[in-house]
């Protein structure tokens, strides 16, 4: 992925389909597919999206992704736009917090509340995304124009079919917003033993309500979510910082390296050492 951090844009290309799923943690962002197709697995939910569709991740979510349609002649091409949650909240407030976008139809309650959702791009959104990408060739114009185009893109997303879902996470003290606070706590303290009671108190919800709402947003339980965060961070520590498996396991909160190795193998399909050695010799498309 080629990143332009000054405007929060990443350009992603793959000349071939990936043979297996790539695990990663999605941050709050919008992902626009120009060409090709990708399949995502979030807990028990599978999402497939292709050309001229886009994906919105409202919170940090551990996912598995696989490019299923790409070739040197027609590579997989996608654009990632990283979002600042405050940026979303400010625009919602600027619009008066009203859900002016169309009602989402033909969706179950669980799909509507999920933190990861997909929709089609209309011409207005497609044109705005195209203008933002064109700005990458005009560095002198980016400081002034990029924030304006980013705001237009977000405005059009909020006015589209995905607007009501995203607003849920932006409105203070909404149930979805409370779950986003719990996710932030798990991210900051994933290596610590956290009890459901503590998370429920943080969200000002009952334990049963927290468990139900958390699973709707993330498609997994808080414990499963924490485990995935731990394993992803351990993988990063071994790959980027050269830690041994045992050291990485202790760093992310495991008390038993053998327990860590078993859970790592179940998630990534190979023991820690074998998986990291493969990754070091294998250029993989970011999830």
C-alpha positions as CSV (number, residue, x, y, z in Angstrom):
1,X,0.0,0.0,0.0
2,X,1.2,3.5,-0.9
3,X,0.3,5.9,1.9
4,X,-0.2,9.7,1.8
5,X,-0.4,10.4,5.6
6,X,-0.9,14.1,5.1
7,X,-4.4,13.5,3.8
8,X,-5.1,10.1,5.3
9,X,-5.2,8.3,1.9
10,X,-3.8,4.9,1.0
11,X,-3.6,3.4,-2.5
12,X,-3.7,-0.4,-2.6
13,X,-2.9,-2.7,-5.6
14,X,-2.5,-6.4,-6.1
15,X,-1.7,-8.1,-9.4
16,X,-3.0,-11.5,-8.2
17,X,-5.6,-13.0,-5.9
18,X,-4.3,-14.0,-2.4
19,X,-4.2,-17.8,-1.9
20,X,-5.5,-17.4,1.7
21,X,-7.0,-14.9,4.1
22,X,-4.7,-12.2,5.5
23,X,-5.4,-11.1,9.1
24,X,-5.4,-7.5,10.2
25,X,-7.1,-4.9,12.3
26,X,-9.2,-2.4,10.4
27,X,-9.1,1.2,11.8
28,X,-12.0,3.6,11.4
29,X,-11.9,4.2,7.6
30,X,-13.6,4.1,4.3
31,X,-12.4,1.6,1.6
32,X,-13.3,2.2,-2.0
33,X,-12.8,-0.6,-4.6
34,X,-12.1,0.6,-8.1
35,X,-11.3,-2.8,-9.6
36,X,-11.2,-6.4,-8.5
37,X,-13.0,-8.1,-5.6
38,X,-12.3,-8.8,-1.9
39,X,-14.0,-11.0,0.7
40,X,-13.8,-10.1,4.4
41,X,-14.5,-12.2,7.4
42,X,-15.6,-10.4,10.6
43,X,-16.4,-13.0,13.3
44,X,-19.3,-15.0,11.8
45,X,-20.1,-12.5,9.1
46,X,-18.7,-12.6,5.5
47,X,-18.8,-9.5,3.4
48,X,-17.9,-9.5,-0.3
49,X,-17.4,-6.2,-2.2
50,X,-16.3,-5.4,-5.7
51,X,-16.0,-2.6,-8.2
52,X,-17.6,0.8,-7.3
53,X,-18.6,-0.4,-3.8
54,X,-17.2,0.9,-0.6
55,X,-16.8,-0.4,3.0
56,X,-17.1,1.6,6.2
57,X,-15.4,0.6,9.3
58,X,-16.8,2.6,12.2
59,X,-14.4,1.2,14.9
60,X,-11.2,-0.8,15.1
61,X,-12.1,-4.4,14.1
62,X,-9.9,-7.5,13.7
63,X,-10.8,-9.1,10.3
64,X,-9.6,-11.6,7.8
65,X,-9.4,-10.5,4.2
66,X,-8.8,-12.2,0.8
67,X,-8.5,-10.7,-2.6
68,X,-10.4,-13.1,-4.8
69,X,-10.4,-11.3,-8.2
70,X,-7.1,-9.8,-9.6
71,X,-4.6,-10.3,-12.4
72,X,-1.7,-8.4,-13.9
73,X,-4.0,-7.3,-16.7
74,X,-6.8,-6.2,-14.3
75,X,-5.2,-5.7,-10.9
76,X,-7.1,-5.2,-7.6
77,X,-7.2,-1.5,-7.0
78,X,-8.6,0.2,-3.9
79,X,-8.5,3.5,-2.0
80,X,-8.4,3.7,1.8
81,X,-9.5,6.9,3.5
82,X,-8.6,6.9,7.3
83,X,-11.2,8.6,9.4
84,X,-10.8,10.5,12.6
85,X,-14.0,9.7,14.7
86,X,-14.1,13.3,15.8
87,X,-14.2,14.4,12.2
88,X,-17.4,12.3,11.8
89,X,-18.9,13.6,15.0
90,X,-18.3,17.2,14.0
91,X,-19.9,16.8,10.6
92,X,-22.9,15.0,12.2
93,X,-23.3,17.9,14.6
94,X,-22.9,20.4,11.8
95,X,-25.9,18.7,10.1
96,X,-27.9,18.9,13.2
97,X,-27.5,15.2,14.0
98,X,-30.4,14.4,11.9
99,X,-30.5,11.2,9.9
100,X,-31.4,12.7,6.5
101,X,-30.1,9.7,4.6
102,X,-32.4,7.0,3.3
103,X,-33.7,4.3,5.6
104,X,-31.6,1.1,5.3
105,X,-33.9,-1.5,3.9
106,X,-33.6,-5.3,3.7
107,X,-31.1,-5.5,6.5
108,X,-31.4,-7.4,9.7
109,X,-31.0,-5.5,13.0
110,X,-27.6,-7.3,13.5
111,X,-26.4,-6.1,10.1
112,X,-27.5,-2.5,10.7
113,X,-25.6,-2.4,14.0
114,X,-22.5,-4.1,12.7
115,X,-19.3,-1.9,12.8
116,X,-18.4,-3.0,9.3
117,X,-20.8,-2.4,6.4
118,X,-20.8,-2.1,2.6
119,X,-22.7,0.0,0.1
120,X,-22.5,1.0,-3.6
121,X,-20.9,4.3,-4.7
122,X,-23.2,6.8,-6.5
123,X,-21.8,9.3,-9.0
124,X,-21.4,12.1,-6.6
125,X,-19.3,10.0,-4.2
126,X,-17.3,8.5,-7.0
127,X,-16.5,11.9,-8.4
128,X,-15.4,13.2,-5.0
129,X,-13.1,10.2,-4.4
130,X,-11.6,10.7,-7.9
131,X,-10.9,14.3,-7.2
132,X,-9.1,13.4,-3.9
133,X,-6.9,10.9,-5.7
134,X,-6.1,13.4,-8.4
135,X,-4.9,15.8,-5.7
136,X,-2.2,13.4,-4.8
137,X,-0.4,14.6,-8.0
138,X,-0.6,18.2,-6.8
139,X,1.2,18.4,-3.5
140,X,1.0,22.2,-3.4
141,X,-2.8,22.1,-3.6
142,X,-3.3,19.4,-1.0
143,X,-3.1,21.4,2.2
144,X,-6.0,23.6,1.2
145,X,-8.1,21.4,-1.1
146,X,-7.7,17.9,0.5
147,X,-9.6,18.7,3.7
148,X,-12.5,20.1,1.6
149,X,-12.7,17.0,-0.6
150,X,-12.4,14.8,2.5
151,X,-15.4,16.6,4.1
152,X,-17.4,16.3,0.9
153,X,-16.7,12.5,0.8
154,X,-17.8,12.0,4.4
155,X,-20.8,14.3,3.8
156,X,-21.9,12.2,0.8
157,X,-21.4,8.9,2.8
158,X,-23.5,10.3,5.7
159,X,-26.2,11.3,3.2
160,X,-26.2,7.9,1.6
161,X,-27.6,4.5,2.7
162,X,-24.8,4.0,5.2
163,X,-25.4,7.3,7.0
164,X,-27.7,6.0,9.7
165,X,-25.3,3.2,10.7
166,X,-22.3,5.6,10.9
167,X,-24.3,8.2,12.9
168,X,-25.0,5.6,15.6
169,X,-21.3,5.6,16.4
170,X,-20.9,9.4,16.3
171,X,-23.8,10.4,18.5
172,X,-22.6,10.8,22.1
173,X,-24.2,8.3,24.6
174,X,-25.8,6.2,21.9
175,X,-25.4,2.5,22.5
176,X,-23.1,2.1,19.5
177,X,-20.9,5.0,20.8
178,X,-20.7,3.3,24.2
179,X,-19.5,0.1,22.5
180,X,-16.9,2.1,20.6
181,X,-15.6,3.4,24.0
182,X,-15.3,-0.2,25.2
183,X,-13.4,-1.1,22.1
184,X,-11.0,1.8,22.7
185,X,-10.5,0.5,26.3
186,X,-9.7,-3.0,25.0
187,X,-7.2,-1.6,22.5
188,X,-5.4,0.4,25.2
189,X,-5.4,-2.4,27.8
190,X,-5.6,-5.6,25.8
191,X,-2.7,-7.2,27.6
192,X,-4.4,-6.8,31.0
193,X,-7.0,-9.2,32.4
194,X,-10.3,-7.3,32.0
195,X,-13.7,-8.4,33.4
196,X,-17.0,-8.0,31.7
197,X,-18.2,-6.2,34.8
198,X,-15.5,-3.5,34.4
199,X,-16.3,-3.1,30.7
200,X,-20.0,-2.8,31.5
201,X,-19.3,-0.2,34.1
202,X,-17.3,1.8,31.6
203,X,-20.2,1.7,29.1
204,X,-22.8,2.3,31.8
205,X,-24.6,-0.8,30.6
206,X,-25.7,-4.1,32.2
207,X,-23.3,-7.0,31.5
208,X,-25.9,-8.8,29.4
209,X,-26.7,-5.6,27.4
210,X,-23.0,-5.0,26.8
211,X,-22.4,-8.6,25.7
212,X,-25.3,-8.5,23.2
213,X,-24.5,-5.0,21.8
214,X,-20.7,-5.8,21.6
215,X,-21.4,-8.9,19.6
216,X,-23.7,-7.0,17.2
217,X,-21.0,-4.4,16.5
218,X,-18.0,-6.7,16.3
219,X,-19.6,-10.1,15.5
220,X,-17.6,-11.6,18.4
221,X,-17.6,-11.5,22.2
222,X,-15.3,-9.1,24.2
223,X,-13.1,-12.0,25.1
224,X,-12.7,-13.1,21.5
225,X,-12.0,-9.5,20.5
226,X,-9.3,-9.1,23.1
227,X,-7.7,-12.4,22.1
228,X,-7.5,-11.3,18.4
229,X,-5.9,-8.0,19.4
230,X,-3.4,-9.9,21.5
231,X,-2.5,-12.3,18.7
232,X,-2.2,-9.5,16.1
233,X,0.1,-7.5,18.4
234,X,2.2,-10.6,19.1
235,X,2.6,-11.3,15.4
236,X,3.7,-7.7,14.9
237,X,6.2,-7.9,17.7
238,X,7.8,-11.0,16.3
239,X,7.8,-9.8,12.7
240,X,8.8,-6.1,13.2
241,X,10.8,-6.2,16.5
242,X,12.3,-9.7,16.2
243,X,10.9,-11.0,19.5
244,X,10.8,-14.7,20.2
245,X,7.4,-16.3,20.5
246,X,7.6,-16.7,24.3
247,X,8.6,-13.1,24.8
248,X,5.9,-11.8,22.6
249,X,3.3,-14.0,24.4
250,X,4.2,-12.5,27.8
251,X,4.2,-9.0,26.3
252,X,0.6,-9.3,25.1
253,X,-0.7,-10.8,28.3
254,X,-0.4,-14.6,28.0
255,X,0.8,-16.5,31.0
256,X,1.6,-19.7,29.1
257,X,3.6,-19.8,25.9
258,X,2.1,-23.2,25.0
259,X,-1.4,-21.8,25.3
260,X,-0.3,-18.8,23.2
261,X,1.1,-21.1,20.5
262,X,-2.1,-23.1,20.3
263,X,-4.3,-20.1,19.9
264,X,-1.9,-18.5,17.5
265,X,-1.9,-21.6,15.3
266,X,-5.7,-21.7,15.3
267,X,-5.9,-18.1,14.2
268,X,-3.1,-17.9,11.7
269,X,-2.9,-21.5,10.5
270,X,0.7,-22.2,11.6
271,X,2.8,-22.1,14.8
272,X,4.4,-18.6,15.5
273,X,7.9,-19.3,14.2
274,X,6.7,-20.9,11.0
275,X,4.2,-18.2,10.3
276,X,6.6,-15.4,10.9
277,X,9.3,-17.0,8.7
278,X,6.7,-17.3,5.9
279,X,5.7,-13.7,6.3
280,X,9.3,-12.5,6.1
281,X,9.7,-14.1,2.8
282,X,6.2,-13.4,1.4
283,X,5.0,-10.0,0.2
284,X,1.3,-10.0,1.1
285,X,-1.5,-7.6,0.3
286,X,-2.5,-5.6,3.5
287,X,-5.9,-6.7,4.9
